[in-house]
Structures are given as structure tokens and as C-alpha cells.
Amino acid sequence: MSDEEHQFESKADAGASKTYPQQAGTIRKNGYIVIKARPCKVVEVSTSKTGKHGHAKCHFVAIDIFNGKKLEDIVPSSHNCDVPHVNRTDYQLIDISEDGFVSLLTENGNTKDDLRLPTDESLLSQIKDGFADGKDLVVTVMSAMGEEQICALKDIGPKN
């Protein structure tokens, strides 16, 4: 053994993985999968039985959960695929800034100010109109693989 000092790079996320492995044959429609390093929701799965000595293959058609792009992948059904950890969290909307960022209230009373308004036009107009009308709005934020985006909106009544 040497007397050298070892330095380790510290990670802020405590080493929590952004994905976990799952056998390709067990991933179903409406599940999640990583294709081309993007978290996607599976919209179609077809399994093909190949020749005498080949593997059965799974053909995945999936939509990127953040930008809506359609991606496809073919994986042997016995191999592992990466599946993203997808979390959905509800926050109350406090404010919308001029530069397109939103101010959200977390469950423990802190504010979260690092999220942009969504790019989806209908959701964007619903949020802006509801906020302008003085309604109490709760937004659902989906997060996966270090990315976050507002994906849904709930109206919980007018502000008191």
C-alpha cells in the first residue's frame, strides 16, 4: 500500500443515479425508457421473434417527455435498458417574471425560482391567463435525468 493521498470528486446528488437498468422485454407501453440519452415515454412496443439462433428483439417507439420528439430504438429483449427515475411534484404558483421564469412555493415553504415557463403554447396561455385573473394555480413539475419542466396545471380556486 502507498502513502499517497487519495482525492475523491464529491457529487452534490449523493451518488443517486439518474437511471436504473430494466430488462428490455419487461418494459411496457406507457412506461419510461432512455433513448439516445433522452428520457422518453413508451407509446408502442413490438417484439419480434428472430431466427433459430437470434435473440427476440423489442422495437420501442417513444416520445421525449420534455421536447415531444419521437424516438425509436431496437434492443434484444434479454438485454438491459436504462429507465429514467421520473418524479412529478406539485408546486403553488406565486409569480411569473418578465424574463419567462416562474416563482413556485414548495411544500416546506421555500420558493423555487429556477424554472422557465413551458414551451407548450396551450399550457403557457392557460398559466398566463389564470395568473392574470388572480386564480390560485398549482403546477405539476416533471423531473428526470437532471431536467425539470412544468407539464400540467390545476386551478384550486380564486385567491382570497
Backbone as CSV, one residue per row, in Angstrom:
resi,resn,N_x,N_y,N_z,CA_x,CA_y,CA_z,C_x,C_y,C_z
1,MET,0.829,-1.186,0.000,0.000,0.000,0.000,0.868,1.241,0.000
2,SER,0.399,2.286,-0.654,1.181,3.520,-0.725,0.659,4.540,0.278
3,ASP,1.493,5.525,0.550,1.101,6.580,1.483,0.532,7.793,0.755
4,GLU,0.184,7.635,-0.504,-0.355,8.751,-1.283,-1.735,9.141,-0.760
5,GLU,-2.033,10.420,-0.923,-3.374,10.877,-0.534,-4.316,10.630,-1.701
6,HIS,-5.491,10.122,-1.382,-6.498,9.899,-2.413,-7.525,11.004,-2.334
7,GLN,-7.864,11.565,-3.504,-8.891,12.590,-3.531,-10.069,12.061,-4.324
8,PHE,-11.254,12.272,-3.791,-12.457,11.833,-4.462,-13.264,13.049,-4.868
9,GLU,-13.839,12.964,-6.061,-14.683,14.048,-6.533,-16.019,13.944,-5.813
10,SER,-16.453,15.022,-5.177,-17.725,14.958,-4.447,-18.861,15.350,-5.383
11,LYS,-19.947,14.631,-5.266,-21.127,14.916,-6.079,-22.234,15.427,-5.158
12,ALA,-22.948,16.420,-5.626,-23.984,17.037,-4.809,-25.214,16.137,-4.651
13,ASP,-25.424,15.204,-5.592,-26.634,14.377,-5.547,-26.454,13.091,-4.756
14,ALA,-25.411,13.033,-3.934,-25.149,11.887,-3.051,-25.042,10.575,-3.829
15,GLY,-24.643,10.649,-5.088,-24.422,9.449,-5.884,-25.688,8.780,-6.380
16,ALA,-26.830,9.446,-6.243,-28.083,8.863,-6.715,-28.068,8.813,-8.240
17,SER,-28.399,7.675,-8.785,-28.363,7.504,-10.226,-29.583,8.142,-10.882
18,LYS,-29.376,8.658,-12.088,-30.482,9.262,-12.832,-31.335,8.200,-13.516
19,THR,-30.773,6.981,-13.675,-31.499,5.897,-14.344,-31.285,4.596,-13.581
20,TYR,-32.093,3.598,-13.917,-31.873,2.258,-13.377,-32.061,1.247,-14.511
21,PRO,-31.382,0.108,-14.444,-31.498,-0.864,-15.528,-32.771,-1.715,-15.415
22,GLN,-33.354,-2.034,-16.548,-34.513,-2.921,-16.583,-34.436,-3.725,-17.869
23,GLN,-34.784,-4.994,-17.774,-34.727,-5.854,-18.948,-35.694,-5.358,-20.014
24,ALA,-35.215,-5.269,-21.256,-35.995,-4.685,-22.349,-37.342,-5.388,-22.540
25,GLY,-37.371,-6.707,-22.354,-38.615,-7.456,-22.546,-39.695,-7.149,-21.516
26,THR,-39.319,-6.498,-20.407,-40.307,-6.201,-19.361,-40.831,-4.765,-19.427
27,ILE,-40.301,-3.950,-20.332,-40.769,-2.563,-20.462,-42.028,-2.557,-21.316
28,ARG,-43.066,-1.950,-20.801,-44.371,-1.957,-21.459,-44.754,-0.570,-21.968
29,LYS,-45.865,-0.516,-22.709,-46.419,0.742,-23.185,-46.742,1.628,-21.974
30,ASN,-46.566,2.929,-22.114,-46.754,3.947,-21.053,-45.669,3.898,-19.983
31,GLY,-44.672,3.018,-20.151,-43.532,3.027,-19.241,-42.524,4.065,-19.728
32,TYR,-41.375,4.118,-19.069,-40.347,5.073,-19.469,-39.090,4.329,-19.896
33,ILE,-38.315,4.956,-20.795,-37.071,4.369,-21.291,-36.143,5.505,-21.720
34,VAL,-34.839,5.251,-21.675,-33.871,6.241,-22.164,-33.458,5.836,-23.574
35,ILE,-33.712,6.739,-24.538,-33.289,6.516,-25.920,-32.446,7.716,-26.331
36,LYS,-31.241,7.437,-26.853,-30.302,8.495,-27.259,-30.087,9.509,-26.143
37,ALA,-29.909,9.013,-24.910,-29.648,9.833,-23.716,-30.772,10.809,-23.387
38,ARG,-32.005,10.511,-23.826,-33.160,11.359,-23.517,-34.217,10.520,-22.796
39,PRO,-34.845,11.041,-21.718,-35.928,10.305,-21.052,-37.189,10.330,-21.915
40,CYS,-37.772,9.171,-22.164,-38.920,9.068,-23.068,-40.028,8.231,-22.447
41,LYS,-41.269,8.489,-22.904,-42.411,7.675,-22.517,-42.725,6.757,-23.691
42,VAL,-42.847,5.469,-23.399,-43.064,4.478,-24.460,-44.508,4.557,-24.958
43,VAL,-44.683,4.703,-26.289,-46.035,4.730,-26.855,-46.362,3.448,-27.609
44,GLU,-45.323,2.687,-27.988,-45.564,1.447,-28.728,-44.406,0.484,-28.519
45,VAL,-44.717,-0.777,-28.273,-43.690,-1.814,-28.138,-44.100,-2.977,-29.017
46,SER,-43.177,-3.443,-29.859,-43.455,-4.672,-30.606,-42.250,-5.594,-30.452
47,THR,-42.532,-6.858,-30.221,-41.471,-7.841,-30.029,-41.438,-8.762,-31.231
48,SER,-40.232,-8.933,-31.801,-40.100,-9.827,-32.960,-39.295,-11.048,-32.561
49,LYS,-39.768,-12.206,-32.970,-39.051,-13.459,-32.726,-38.182,-13.682,-33.949
50,THR,-36.861,-13.716,-33.724,-35.967,-13.885,-34.874,-35.655,-15.354,-35.099
51,GLY,-34.714,-15.619,-36.001,-34.395,-16.982,-36.447,-33.976,-17.951,-35.356
52,LYS,-33.432,-19.095,-35.770,-33.082,-20.178,-34.854,-32.181,-19.745,-33.713
53,HIS,-31.122,-18.984,-34.033,-30.128,-18.667,-33.015,-30.129,-17.195,-32.617
54,GLY,-31.056,-16.422,-33.135,-31.088,-14.993,-32.840,-31.842,-14.683,-31.566
55,HIS,-31.674,-13.485,-31.102,-32.428,-13.023,-29.931,-33.771,-12.463,-30.393
56,ALA,-34.776,-12.557,-29.525,-36.018,-11.830,-29.776,-35.689,-10.357,-29.549
57,LYS,-36.222,-9.493,-30.403,-35.901,-8.073,-30.283,-37.154,-7.263,-29.964
58,CYS,-36.963,-6.211,-29.153,-38.056,-5.299,-28.830,-37.853,-4.005,-29.603
59,HIS,-38.896,-3.588,-30.292,-38.857,-2.329,-31.036,-39.677,-1.313,-30.240
60,PHE,-38.996,-0.276,-29.738,-39.660,0.754,-28.931,-39.883,2.005,-29.762
61,VAL,-41.103,2.542,-29.690,-41.392,3.872,-30.216,-41.766,4.689,-28.992
62,ALA,-41.050,5.795,-28.786,-41.261,6.578,-27.569,-41.205,8.062,-27.887
63,ILE,-41.776,8.857,-26.983,-41.789,10.310,-27.145,-41.030,10.931,-25.992
64,ASP,-40.073,11.801,-26.324,-39.279,12.517,-25.325,-40.230,13.271,-24.396
65,ILE,-40.079,13.086,-23.075,-41.040,13.687,-22.143,-40.858,15.196,-22.007
66,PHE,-39.735,15.742,-22.470,-39.523,17.179,-22.342,-39.729,17.956,-23.637
67,ASN,-39.303,17.403,-24.782,-39.469,18.175,-26.017,-40.467,17.570,-27.011
68,GLY,-41.060,16.410,-26.684,-42.111,15.835,-27.521,-41.637,15.160,-28.797
69,LYS,-40.321,15.012,-28.993,-39.809,14.374,-30.210,-40.000,12.863,-30.139
70,LYS,-40.289,12.281,-31.301,-40.494,10.829,-31.393,-39.149,10.152,-31.621
71,LEU,-38.840,9.146,-30.800,-37.587,8.407,-30.930,-37.886,6.915,-31.010
72,GLU,-37.016,6.185,-31.715,-37.193,4.738,-31.840,-35.907,4.023,-31.475
73,ASP,-36.044,2.805,-30.971,-34.882,2.004,-30.619,-35.237,0.527,-30.737
74,ILE,-34.269,-0.290,-31.123,-34.459,-1.748,-31.188,-33.407,-2.382,-30.283
75,VAL,-33.870,-3.157,-29.302,-32.987,-3.750,-28.299,-33.320,-5.232,-28.170
76,PRO,-32.310,-6.116,-28.058,-32.615,-7.525,-27.767,-33.386,-7.616,-26.436
77,SER,-34.438,-8.424,-26.399,-35.326,-8.438,-25.228,-34.646,-8.940,-23.959
78,SER,-33.522,-9.643,-24.097,-32.827,-10.141,-22.908,-31.837,-9.115,-22.353
79,HIS,-31.562,-8.045,-23.097,-30.607,-7.032,-22.657,-31.272,-6.001,-21.755
80,ASN,-30.447,-5.304,-20.973,-30.971,-4.272,-20.098,-31.021,-2.924,-20.801
81,CYS,-32.070,-2.156,-20.482,-32.213,-0.785,-20.968,-32.163,0.134,-19.763
82,ASP,-31.778,1.374,-19.993,-31.847,2.361,-18.924,-33.264,2.910,-18.836
83,VAL,-33.770,3.011,-17.616,-35.088,3.581,-17.367,-34.883,4.782,-16.448
84,PRO,-35.395,5.958,-16.837,-35.161,7.145,-16.012,-36.026,7.155,-14.754
85,HIS,-35.495,7.744,-13.674,-36.309,7.998,-12.486,-37.123,9.249,-12.801
86,VAL,-38.443,9.101,-12.951,-39.299,10.244,-13.282,-40.114,10.613,-12.052
87,ASN,-40.014,11.878,-11.653,-40.770,12.356,-10.497,-41.697,13.469,-10.913
88,ARG,-42.891,13.477,-10.318,-43.836,14.567,-10.545,-44.093,15.222,-9.200
89,THR,-43.977,16.546,-9.165,-44.163,17.290,-7.927,-45.082,18.467,-8.195
90,ASP,-45.995,18.724,-7.265,-46.904,19.867,-7.384,-46.362,21.048,-6.594
91,TYR,-46.398,22.231,-7.205,-45.992,23.467,-6.540,-47.067,24.522,-6.778
92,GLN,-47.235,25.415,-5.814,-48.162,26.519,-5.997,-47.437,27.659,-6.705
93,LEU,-48.108,28.255,-7.708,-47.517,29.342,-8.480,-47.646,30.643,-7.694
94,ILE,-46.506,31.324,-7.484,-46.520,32.602,-6.769,-46.455,33.764,-7.744
95,ASP,-45.526,33.683,-8.706,-45.282,34.829,-9.575,-44.705,34.379,-10.914
96,ILE,-44.905,35.203,-11.943,-44.289,34.990,-13.249,-43.464,36.234,-13.550
97,SER,-42.165,36.052,-13.801,-41.309,37.207,-14.085,-41.354,37.547,-15.568
98,GLU,-40.868,38.769,-15.907,-40.896,39.225,-17.306,-40.003,38.371,-18.202
99,ASP,-38.927,37.800,-17.635,-37.996,37.033,-18.466,-38.397,35.568,-18.642
100,GLY,-39.630,35.201,-18.253,-40.133,33.860,-18.534,-39.891,32.834,-17.447
101,PHE,-39.402,33.257,-16.287,-39.218,32.326,-15.177,-40.418,32.397,-14.239
102,VAL,-40.697,31.285,-13.557,-41.805,31.260,-12.600,-41.249,31.136,-11.190
103,SER,-41.990,31.679,-10.244,-41.639,31.559,-8.841,-42.671,30.611,-8.222
104,LEU,-42.191,29.513,-7.640,-43.081,28.475,-7.123,-42.867,28.291,-5.630
105,LEU,-43.937,27.917,-4.925,-43.878,27.667,-3.492,-43.784,26.160,-3.260
106,THR,-42.730,25.723,-2.557,-42.567,24.295,-2.274,-43.378,23.931,-1.038
107,GLU,-43.467,22.606,-0.769,-44.254,22.144,0.378,-43.721,22.638,1.711
108,ASN,-42.383,22.813,1.812,-41.806,23.241,3.086,-41.744,24.760,3.220
109,GLY,-42.385,25.492,2.300,-42.485,26.943,2.438,-41.398,27.735,1.746
110,ASN,-40.431,27.057,1.119,-39.383,27.765,0.380,-39.880,28.101,-1.020
111,THR,-39.136,28.968,-1.700,-39.508,29.268,-3.084,-38.517,28.603,-4.031
112,LYS,-39.018,28.278,-5.222,-38.208,27.665,-6.273,-38.305,28.607,-7.467
113,ASP,-37.166,29.206,-7.841,-37.192,30.258,-8.862,-36.392,29.917,-10.116
114,ASP,-36.026,28.641,-10.298,-35.132,28.294,-11.411,-35.843,27.639,-12.590
115,LEU,-37.174,27.698,-12.623,-37.919,27.030,-13.697,-38.475,28.030,-14.700
116,ARG,-38.345,27.692,-15.978,-38.921,28.526,-17.035,-40.378,28.148,-17.268
117,LEU,-41.107,29.064,-17.911,-42.467,28.740,-18.347,-42.380,27.636,-19.401
118,PRO,-43.417,26.804,-19.537,-43.359,25.717,-20.532,-43.384,26.259,-21.956
119,THR,-42.868,25.463,-22.896,-42.864,25.875,-24.303,-44.172,25.509,-25.002
120,ASP,-44.948,24.614,-24.400,-46.245,24.203,-24.956,-47.194,25.405,-24.934
121,GLU,-47.664,25.817,-26.118,-48.442,27.059,-26.254,-49.729,27.064,-25.423
122,SER,-50.506,25.960,-25.474,-51.797,25.954,-24.766,-51.597,26.013,-23.256
123,LEU,-50.614,25.256,-22.744,-50.319,25.270,-21.309,-49.800,26.643,-20.887
124,LEU,-48.963,27.240,-21.729,-48.401,28.563,-21.460,-49.510,29.606,-21.342
125,SER,-50.461,29.606,-22.283,-51.548,30.588,-22.242,-52.479,30.339,-21.061
126,GLN,-52.722,29.054,-20.713,-53.555,28.739,-19.541,-52.935,29.293,-18.263
127,ILE,-51.601,29.127,-18.121,-50.906,29.605,-16.925,-50.957,31.132,-16.864
128,LYS,-50.626,31.791,-17.994,-50.606,33.256,-18.010,-51.997,33.845,-17.776
129,ASP,-53.026,33.282,-18.427,-54.390,33.797,-18.271,-54.889,33.583,-16.853
130,GLY,-54.675,32.375,-16.315,-55.107,32.073,-14.954,-54.428,32.962,-13.933
131,PHE,-53.133,33.223,-14.130,-52.382,34.080,-13.209,-52.872,35.523,-13.303
132,ALA,-53.162,35.982,-14.526,-53.667,37.346,-14.737,-55.045,37.527,-14.101
133,ASP,-55.856,36.454,-14.087,-57.195,36.515,-13.485,-57.149,36.400,-11.968
134,GLY,-55.954,36.214,-11.390,-55.823,36.134,-9.941,-56.238,34.798,-9.352
135,LYS,-56.232,33.736,-10.166,-56.597,32.410,-9.650,-55.432,31.797,-8.895
136,ASP,-55.734,30.898,-7.958,-54.707,30.119,-7.273,-54.384,28.930,-8.163
137,LEU,-53.170,28.886,-8.675,-52.794,27.822,-9.596,-51.743,26.910,-8.982
138,VAL,-51.905,25.606,-9.233,-50.900,24.622,-8.826,-50.356,24.002,-10.106
139,VAL,-49.025,24.068,-10.284,-48.404,23.480,-11.476,-47.736,22.167,-11.095
140,THR,-47.774,21.212,-12.015,-47.107,19.934,-11.814,-45.795,19.975,-12.587
141,VAL,-44.700,19.709,-11.870,-43.378,19.741,-12.480,-42.862,18.313,-12.601
142,MET,-42.492,17.930,-13.821,-41.934,16.606,-14.060,-40.415,16.746,-14.114
143,SER,-39.718,15.865,-13.385,-38.257,15.916,-13.412,-37.698,14.522,-13.694
144,ALA,-36.676,14.493,-14.543,-35.995,13.244,-14.883,-34.617,13.575,-15.423
145,MET,-33.613,12.822,-15.005,-32.253,12.943,-15.521,-31.721,14.375,-15.454
146,GLY,-31.999,15.070,-14.355,-31.454,16.408,-14.157,-32.199,17.515,-14.877
147,GLU,-33.298,17.196,-15.548,-34.103,18.215,-16.228,-35.442,18.341,-15.527
148,GLU,-35.996,19.549,-15.560,-37.316,19.775,-14.980,-38.147,20.618,-15.936
149,GLN,-39.449,20.356,-15.955,-40.329,21.144,-16.802,-41.752,21.091,-16.262
150,ILE,-42.462,22.209,-16.395,-43.877,22.249,-15.994,-44.658,21.454,-17.035
151,CYS,-45.491,20.500,-16.568,-46.209,19.650,-17.532,-47.716,19.698,-17.369
152,ALA,-48.206,20.258,-16.251,-49.657,20.291,-16.047,-50.028,21.451,-15.117
153,LEU,-51.313,21.755,-15.091,-51.808,22.891,-14.338,-53.128,22.532,-13.677
154,LYS,-53.286,22.943,-12.419,-54.555,22.740,-11.711,-55.000,24.071,-11.127
155,ASP,-56.284,24.361,-11.223,-56.843,25.582,-10.652,-57.478,25.203,-9.318
156,ILE,-57.002,25.806,-8.235,-57.571,25.452,-6.915,-58.448,26.589,-6.367
157,GLY,-58.973,27.404,-7.268,-59.908,28.453,-6.847,-59.264,29.824,-6.856
158,PRO,-60.073,30.864,-6.650,-59.556,32.241,-6.660,-58.735,32.529,-5.406
159,LYS,-57.816,33.507,-5.522,-57.022,33.915,-4.369,-57.913,34.652,-3.385
160,ASN,-57.699,34.424,-2.089,-58.524,35.103,-1.084,-57.990,36.491,-0.788
